[in-house]
Amino acid sequence: MKFTNEHNIPLPLTVWLMHDTYDHNPDPNHISATSLLKPTRQLVLNRRIGDTNIVVDVSTLIASTVGTSLHAGIEAAWSNGCYRKAMMRLEIPAETIARVHINPEPTELREDTIPVYIEQRYSRWLDGFHISGKVDMIAEGTLQDYKSTSTYTYMHNTREEEHRLQGSIYRWLEPTKITSDFISINYIFTDWQKSLARNNPDYPQTRLLSKNVSLMSLEETEYWIRHKLQEFSRFVNADELDIPYCTDEELWLSPPQFRFYGNPEKTDGRSTKNFADYHEAVAHQQAKGKGVVITRMGAPKRCAYCNSYELCSQKNQYFSSPDEEI
């Protein structure tokens, strides 16, 4: 890929955005756990990016780089004995702190050991594919995962099934260390506002929150992985138009909005009132005895984060031009 800097981001930050610490695996039979979570269409087309001259602006790397930096910061806090000082300041008993071992070898484990595994990669072979995943943390058998995300995601559970699948795949990769039947999702909210927390009890009350999500059984997880691998193998060399389109759910498609404009001649600005239901919008229009209802279709939010956007013809259903803002 070729990179541009259309927004003139300063060089110190541009270098930060371009810094890639991911342990890439060039093996064509290797598939990461997070890649398995992607729609089959995205998974297949992502493999073809290297054969194209796609141009990517560095500004599109901001979200992923921030997330990576947060992970690195948490890892650093637990490395080189730094956690001991923090736990002492929290007045955790010294005997408890002494039992904590970071990334212990099997020979180091004792009956009273509190094992904590950080940023460890585990892998397995299945049906000719090398599947691997790097976990954020395993603490006393429970998988911990960090998510930098919006408060909307947390409040509406929009990614819960994806988190369940991810945790289930990780447990399938290393069931001897991951023994709990749930994953603990640790949210780091990027748009948290104290004023909203104060006035809405359903809004996250702190910028950091944890939520447990139940995992699939090992048998269910392997069945799901096998099905995904079979679908990938079926379309890996298929023509782009023959690859199944992403579903509305996979696209993170927002629901349509029905906008009422009191003046039919002024529909290019702010609407008078918005509705989630078409019939309610029409009823409102009839009650007013004037105006017009215009349907605004939902936006496929995943497209904004898809590396294979330029290779995909499905996007043309939603965007009139490649440069249209997502």
C-alpha positions as CSV (number, residue, x, y, z in Angstrom):
1,M,0.0,0.0,0.0
2,K,1.0,3.6,-0.5
3,F,0.4,6.1,2.3
4,T,-0.5,9.7,2.1
5,N,-0.9,12.5,4.7
6,E,-3.7,14.6,3.3
7,H,-4.5,16.3,6.6
8,N,-0.8,17.4,7.3
9,I,-0.6,15.5,10.5
10,P,2.7,16.5,12.2
11,L,5.7,14.2,11.6
12,P,6.0,13.1,15.3
13,L,2.5,11.8,15.2
14,T,2.7,10.5,11.7
15,V,5.7,8.3,12.7
16,W,3.6,7.1,15.7
17,L,0.7,6.2,13.4
18,M,3.1,4.3,11.0
19,H,4.8,2.4,13.8
20,D,3.7,-1.3,13.4
21,T,4.5,-3.7,16.1
22,Y,2.1,-6.5,15.0
23,D,3.8,-9.8,14.5
24,H,2.7,-10.5,11.0
25,N,2.8,-14.1,9.7
26,P,3.3,-14.4,5.9
27,D,2.1,-18.0,5.8
28,P,-0.9,-18.1,3.4
29,N,-2.4,-20.9,5.6
30,H,-2.2,-18.7,8.7
31,I,-5.4,-17.0,9.9
32,S,-5.6,-15.0,13.1
33,A,-8.5,-15.3,15.6
34,T,-9.5,-11.7,14.9
35,S,-9.5,-12.3,11.2
36,L,-11.9,-15.1,11.6
37,L,-14.4,-12.7,13.2
38,K,-14.5,-10.6,9.9
39,P,-17.1,-11.2,7.3
40,T,-16.0,-13.8,4.7
41,R,-16.0,-11.1,2.0
42,Q,-13.7,-8.9,4.0
43,L,-11.5,-11.8,4.9
44,V,-11.0,-12.9,1.3
45,L,-10.6,-9.4,-0.2
46,N,-8.0,-8.4,2.5
47,R,-5.8,-11.2,1.2
48,R,-5.8,-9.4,-2.2
49,I,-4.6,-6.0,-1.0
50,G,-1.0,-6.8,-1.6
51,D,-1.6,-7.3,-5.3
52,T,-3.1,-3.8,-5.7
53,N,-1.9,-0.2,-5.6
54,I,-4.3,1.0,-2.9
55,V,-3.6,4.4,-1.4
56,V,-4.3,4.8,2.3
57,D,-4.2,8.1,4.3
58,V,-2.4,7.9,7.6
59,S,-5.4,9.5,9.3
60,T,-7.3,6.2,8.9
61,L,-4.8,4.6,11.3
62,I,-5.6,6.8,14.3
63,A,-8.2,4.5,15.9
64,S,-6.2,1.3,15.6
65,T,-3.0,3.1,16.8
66,V,-4.7,4.5,19.8
67,G,-6.0,1.1,20.7
68,T,-2.6,-0.5,20.2
69,S,-1.0,2.1,22.4
70,L,-3.5,1.5,25.2
71,H,-2.7,-2.2,25.1
72,A,1.0,-1.5,25.2
73,G,0.6,0.8,28.2
74,I,-1.4,-1.8,30.2
75,E,1.2,-4.5,29.3
76,A,4.0,-2.2,30.5
77,A,2.2,-1.6,33.8
78,W,2.2,-5.4,34.4
79,S,5.8,-6.0,33.2
80,N,9.2,-5.9,35.0
81,G,7.6,-6.0,38.4
82,C,5.8,-2.7,38.0
83,Y,2.6,-4.3,39.1
84,R,4.0,-5.0,42.6
85,K,4.4,-1.3,43.4
86,A,0.9,-0.5,42.2
87,M,-0.6,-3.4,44.2
88,M,1.2,-2.3,47.3
89,R,-0.2,1.2,46.9
90,L,-3.6,-0.4,46.7
91,E,-2.8,-2.0,50.1
92,I,-3.1,-5.6,48.7
93,P,-1.4,-7.9,51.2
94,A,2.3,-8.6,50.5
95,E,1.7,-12.4,50.7
96,T,-0.9,-12.1,47.9
97,I,1.4,-10.0,45.7
98,A,4.2,-12.5,46.2
99,R,2.0,-15.3,44.7
100,V,1.5,-13.4,41.4
101,H,3.7,-14.7,38.6
102,I,3.7,-13.1,35.2
103,N,3.9,-15.5,32.2
104,P,5.1,-18.4,34.4
105,E,6.5,-21.6,32.9
106,P,4.7,-24.8,33.9
107,T,7.6,-25.8,36.2
108,E,7.1,-22.5,38.1
109,L,3.5,-23.2,39.0
110,R,2.7,-24.1,42.6
111,E,-0.6,-24.8,44.3
112,D,-0.8,-21.2,45.6
113,T,0.5,-19.5,42.5
114,I,-1.7,-16.7,40.9
115,P,-0.7,-17.0,37.2
116,V,-1.1,-14.0,35.0
117,Y,-0.4,-14.4,31.3
118,I,0.1,-11.2,29.3
119,E,0.1,-10.7,25.5
120,Q,0.8,-14.4,24.8
121,R,0.1,-15.9,21.4
122,Y,-1.4,-19.4,21.2
123,S,-2.0,-21.4,18.0
124,R,-3.5,-24.6,16.7
125,W,-3.9,-26.4,13.4
126,L,-7.3,-27.2,12.1
127,D,-8.3,-28.5,8.6
128,G,-5.0,-27.4,7.1
129,F,-5.0,-23.9,8.6
130,H,-2.7,-22.5,11.2
131,I,-5.0,-20.5,13.6
132,S,-3.4,-18.2,16.2
133,G,-4.4,-15.4,18.5
134,K,-2.7,-13.1,21.0
135,V,-4.6,-12.7,24.2
136,D,-4.5,-9.4,26.2
137,M,-4.4,-11.2,29.6
138,I,-5.4,-14.4,31.4
139,A,-5.7,-13.9,35.1
140,E,-6.4,-17.0,37.3
141,G,-8.0,-18.7,34.3
142,T,-10.2,-15.8,33.2
143,L,-9.6,-14.1,29.9
144,Q,-9.3,-10.4,30.1
145,D,-9.7,-8.2,26.9
146,Y,-9.4,-4.5,26.6
147,K,-11.7,-2.5,24.2
148,S,-11.3,1.2,23.5
149,T,-14.7,2.0,22.1
150,S,-17.7,4.4,22.3
151,T,-20.3,4.5,25.1
152,Y,-22.9,3.6,22.4
153,T,-21.3,0.2,21.9
154,Y,-21.5,-0.6,25.6
155,M,-25.0,0.7,26.1
156,H,-26.5,-1.1,23.1
157,N,-24.5,-4.3,23.2
158,T,-23.7,-3.9,19.5
159,R,-20.5,-6.0,19.7
160,E,-21.4,-8.6,22.4
161,E,-21.7,-11.5,20.0
162,E,-18.4,-10.6,18.4
163,H,-16.8,-10.5,21.9
164,R,-18.3,-13.9,22.7
165,L,-16.8,-15.4,19.5
166,Q,-13.4,-13.9,20.1
167,G,-13.2,-15.1,23.6
168,S,-14.5,-18.6,22.6
169,I,-11.8,-18.9,19.9
170,Y,-9.1,-17.8,22.4
171,R,-10.3,-20.4,24.9
172,W,-10.4,-23.1,22.1
173,L,-6.7,-22.1,21.3
174,E,-5.6,-22.6,24.9
175,P,-8.2,-24.3,27.1
176,T,-5.6,-25.4,29.7
177,K,-4.9,-21.8,30.7
178,I,-8.3,-20.3,29.9
179,T,-10.6,-22.2,32.2
180,S,-13.5,-19.8,32.9
181,D,-16.6,-20.0,30.9
182,F,-16.8,-16.2,30.4
183,I,-14.6,-13.4,29.1
184,S,-14.2,-10.2,31.0
185,I,-14.5,-7.2,28.6
186,N,-12.7,-4.2,30.0
187,Y,-14.1,-1.1,28.3
188,I,-12.0,2.1,27.8
189,F,-14.5,4.7,26.6
190,T,-13.2,7.2,24.0
191,D,-16.2,9.6,24.2
192,W,-17.2,9.4,27.9
193,Q,-18.7,12.6,29.4
194,K,-19.1,13.2,33.1
195,S,-22.2,15.3,32.6
196,L,-24.0,12.5,30.8
197,A,-23.1,10.1,33.5
198,R,-24.4,12.4,36.1
199,N,-27.8,12.8,34.4
200,N,-28.4,9.3,33.0
201,P,-28.1,6.2,35.3
202,D,-28.0,3.9,32.2
203,Y,-24.9,5.8,30.9
204,P,-21.5,4.3,32.0
205,Q,-20.7,5.9,35.4
206,T,-17.0,5.8,34.9
207,R,-14.7,5.9,31.9
208,L,-13.5,2.3,32.6
209,L,-16.0,-0.5,33.1
210,S,-15.9,-4.3,32.9
211,K,-18.6,-6.7,31.7
212,N,-18.6,-10.5,31.7
213,V,-19.7,-12.2,28.5
214,S,-20.4,-16.0,28.4
215,L,-18.4,-18.2,26.1
216,M,-19.5,-20.9,23.7
217,S,-18.6,-24.5,24.5
218,L,-15.4,-25.8,23.0
219,E,-17.4,-28.1,20.7
220,E,-19.6,-25.2,19.4
221,T,-16.5,-23.1,18.9
222,E,-14.7,-25.7,16.8
223,Y,-17.8,-26.3,14.7
224,W,-18.1,-22.5,14.0
225,I,-14.4,-22.3,13.1
226,R,-14.6,-25.2,10.7
227,H,-17.6,-23.7,9.0
228,K,-15.8,-20.4,8.6
229,L,-12.7,-22.1,7.2
230,Q,-14.8,-24.0,4.7
231,E,-16.5,-20.8,3.5
232,F,-13.2,-19.0,3.2
233,S,-11.7,-21.9,1.2
234,R,-14.7,-21.9,-1.1
235,F,-14.4,-18.2,-2.1
236,V,-10.6,-17.5,-1.6
237,N,-10.0,-17.6,-5.4
238,A,-13.5,-16.6,-6.5
239,D,-14.3,-13.5,-8.6
240,E,-15.0,-10.5,-6.5
241,L,-18.6,-10.4,-7.6
242,D,-19.2,-14.0,-6.6
243,I,-18.1,-13.5,-3.0
244,P,-21.2,-13.3,-0.7
245,Y,-22.1,-9.8,0.3
246,C,-21.7,-8.8,3.9
247,T,-25.0,-9.0,5.8
248,D,-26.6,-5.9,7.4
249,E,-25.4,-7.2,10.8
250,E,-21.8,-7.7,9.5
251,L,-21.9,-4.2,8.0
252,W,-23.0,-2.7,11.4
253,L,-25.7,-1.1,9.3
254,S,-27.5,1.6,11.3
255,P,-31.3,1.6,11.0
256,P,-33.0,3.9,8.5
257,Q,-34.2,7.3,9.6
258,F,-37.4,9.0,8.4
259,R,-37.0,12.8,8.3
260,F,-40.0,15.1,8.3
261,Y,-39.5,18.5,6.7
262,G,-42.2,21.1,7.3
263,N,-41.2,22.9,4.1
264,P,-40.9,20.5,1.1
265,E,-38.7,23.1,-0.7
266,K,-36.1,23.1,2.1
267,T,-34.9,19.5,2.5
268,D,-31.2,20.1,2.2
269,G,-30.8,21.4,5.7
270,R,-31.8,20.3,9.2
271,S,-35.1,18.3,9.3
272,T,-38.0,19.5,11.5
273,K,-38.4,16.1,13.2
274,N,-36.9,12.6,12.8
275,F,-38.6,9.3,13.3
276,A,-37.4,5.7,13.5
277,D,-40.7,4.4,12.1
278,Y,-42.0,5.3,8.7
279,H,-45.7,5.1,9.6
280,E,-45.2,7.4,12.6
281,A,-43.5,9.9,10.3
282,V,-46.3,9.8,7.8
283,A,-48.9,10.1,10.6
284,H,-47.1,13.2,11.8
285,Q,-47.0,14.7,8.3
286,Q,-50.8,14.1,7.9
287,A,-51.5,15.7,11.3
288,K,-49.6,18.8,10.3
289,G,-51.3,18.8,6.9
290,K,-48.1,19.8,5.2
291,G,-44.5,18.9,4.7
292,V,-42.7,15.9,3.3
293,V,-41.1,12.7,4.7
294,I,-37.7,11.7,3.3
295,T,-36.1,8.3,4.0
296,R,-32.4,8.3,4.9
297,M,-31.0,4.8,4.6
298,G,-28.8,3.4,7.2
299,A,-25.0,3.7,6.9
300,P,-22.7,0.6,6.8
301,K,-20.4,1.7,9.6
302,R,-18.0,-1.2,9.1
303,C,-17.0,0.1,5.7
304,A,-15.1,2.9,7.4
305,Y,-12.8,0.4,9.0
306,C,-12.4,-2.1,6.1
307,N,-9.0,-2.2,4.4
308,S,-10.5,-3.7,1.3
309,Y,-13.0,-0.9,0.7
310,E,-11.5,0.1,-2.6
311,L,-11.7,-3.6,-3.9
312,C,-15.3,-4.1,-2.9
313,S,-18.2,-3.4,-5.2
314,Q,-20.9,-3.9,-2.5
315,K,-20.0,-0.4,-1.2
316,N,-21.5,1.1,-4.4
317,Q,-24.9,0.3,-3.0
318,Y,-24.4,2.8,-0.2
319,F,-21.9,5.4,-1.6
320,S,-22.2,7.2,-4.8
321,S,-18.5,7.8,-5.2
322,P,-15.3,6.3,-3.7
323,D,-14.6,9.7,-2.1
324,E,-17.9,10.0,-0.3
325,E,-17.5,10.3,3.4
326,I,-18.4,7.2,5.4
